[in-house]
Amino acid sequence: MPTAPSDPRRRIPRTDDLLTLPEVAAASASLSRPVVTGIIRGVQDRARAGAITPEDVQAEVVRLVTGRTPSALRPVLNATGVIIHTNLGRAPLSAAARAAIADAAGYTDVEMDLGTGKRSRRGTQARAALLQRMPDAEDAFVVNNGAAALVLATTALAFDRDVIISRGQFVEIGAGFRLSDLMESTGARLREVGTTNRTRLEDYADAIGQDTGAILVVHPSNFRLEGFTGVPPLNDVAALAHERGVPLIVDVGSGQFEPDAALPQEPSIGEALRAGADAVIASGDKLMGGPQAGVLAGTAAMVARLARHPLARAVRVDKLTLAALEATLLGPTPPVLAALHADPAELRRRTEALADAVHGAAPNAGVVEHEGRVGGGGGTGVPLPGWALRLPTRLADPLRSGEMPVVGRVADGACLIDLRCIPEDQDQVLAEQIIAAAAAAESTEEEGS
Ligand SMILES: *Cc1c(COP(=O)(O)O)cnc(C)c1O
């Protein structure tokens, strides 16, 4: 519809003119053309609808393109004290892993032996790093995540057959995902044995038959059974499985290589292999501290059988993951393990320094004892003694929406800032964010009053 000469819509700046603004041209270097023109059209539409004046269009476009990155995922400071926080991306990668991702991002020798120029097995480097950490494994294979490893194992071993599993090990891993549903979706039949609280070796023995594809032992990684409970020792289940010629798969979940004194109840990959598991399944981004990945480790025969199943191609891991996993394993202590073993006295010192740094803006912020958690499928219920800065609850929202988002723990009528999962070199940034959040909270209050 043509507009009358007096129509204010005629004053809306044209796309071509907006594109030549220096700020917009600069943003175009890091954003695709459709993104930039999309932002411009959106602002023009708002002006046409009368939501903003034509005179404000230019400033609004500049505001929206400035600082806009091609990925909307933002770095966040995790001040919750929960180390493996699924909503915040589980394990933060080590500097070594980040660098390895950058190096592998272009062309890389993921499937080539540079010595001979011939094709090589994919991810030999990550496999070697894994085997170094798992001397009891004959071979290892990496897939997309723990769930994919489980799907691959059940499909390859028990399609149209039985998977024997204890009733106490029907785990819901979160957000409505049940391992039992996942396994049944592969066409395996779940043969439940025992009761919720107790399963005996005879229960497994009685269930083994012609149709048994595998015995699966799952670590209940996010809940704890207490009281009159019991499952047979893994050694005994393995001996039974081998005597009857049935493979034993153990899903340990969290990916701890060997027992750690900080988490006495947590099963490890090494123990499961020594007990006689044919294959052990673990996640890469829980206590292993690496990228999202599923590690399958075990006997050479079992790993080969799983790796050559057609489904293995569909759960294949990408080069960035392989690079990050290898560097996590060969590089210095990854952040997850540093946070797990953080010294409480050191956390207290940093928290007190933080309280001092923000004193002007948050004079009542106190340092209180605060227990961290492993979170995300590991060390269920194990408290990790530490400290937190206690801020008013009203700071939680502005902290999350600040320049560097900070996610604290809102509990006990406060917003608790726990430094366990915050790299020490970010303490200064954190203090600045708290000061800015206090100012933002104050100005909203003034507007409201
Ligand atoms: C976390 C977990 C899984 C799923 O692993 P993802 O890597 O999240 O796919 C499977 N089993 C157990 C016991 C777990 O703890």
Ligand as a Chemical Component Dictionary entry (heavy atoms), coordinates in Angstrom:
data_LIG
# 
_chem_comp.id                   LIG 
_chem_comp.type                 NON-POLYMER 
_chem_comp.pdbx_formal_charge   0 
_chem_comp.three_letter_code    LIG 
# 
loop_
_chem_comp_atom.comp_id 
_chem_comp_atom.atom_id 
_chem_comp_atom.alt_atom_id 
_chem_comp_atom.type_symbol 
_chem_comp_atom.charge 
_chem_comp_atom.model_Cartn_x 
_chem_comp_atom.model_Cartn_y 
_chem_comp_atom.model_Cartn_z 
_chem_comp_atom.pdbx_ordinal 
LIG C1 C1 C 0 24.309 -40.086 33.213 1  
LIG C2 C2 C 0 24.017 -41.509 33.097 2  
LIG C3 C3 C 0 23.645 -42.064 31.865 3  
LIG C4 C4 C 0 23.460 -41.219 30.643 4  
LIG O1 O1 O 0 24.663 -40.722 30.175 5  
LIG P1 P1 P 0 24.672 -39.460 29.190 6  
LIG O2 O2 O 0 26.117 -39.244 28.938 7  
LIG O3 O3 O 0 24.015 -38.349 29.923 8  
LIG O4 O4 O 0 23.928 -39.843 27.979 9  
LIG C5 C5 C 0 23.433 -43.405 31.792 10 
LIG N1 N1 N 0 23.565 -44.184 32.885 11 
LIG C6 C6 C 0 23.918 -43.699 34.081 12 
LIG C7 C7 C 0 24.052 -44.628 35.242 13 
LIG C8 C8 C 0 24.165 -42.340 34.236 14 
LIG O5 O5 O 0 24.523 -41.847 35.420 15 
# 
loop_
_chem_comp_bond.comp_id 
_chem_comp_bond.atom_id_1 
_chem_comp_bond.atom_id_2 
_chem_comp_bond.value_order 
_chem_comp_bond.pdbx_ordinal 
LIG C1 C2 SING 1  
LIG C2 C3 SING 2  
LIG C2 C8 DOUB 3  
LIG C3 C4 SING 4  
LIG C3 C5 DOUB 5  
LIG C4 O1 SING 6  
LIG O1 P1 SING 7  
LIG P1 O2 DOUB 8  
LIG P1 O3 SING 9  
LIG P1 O4 SING 10 
LIG C5 N1 SING 11 
LIG N1 C6 DOUB 12 
LIG C6 C7 SING 13 
LIG C6 C8 SING 14 
LIG C8 O5 SING 15 
# 
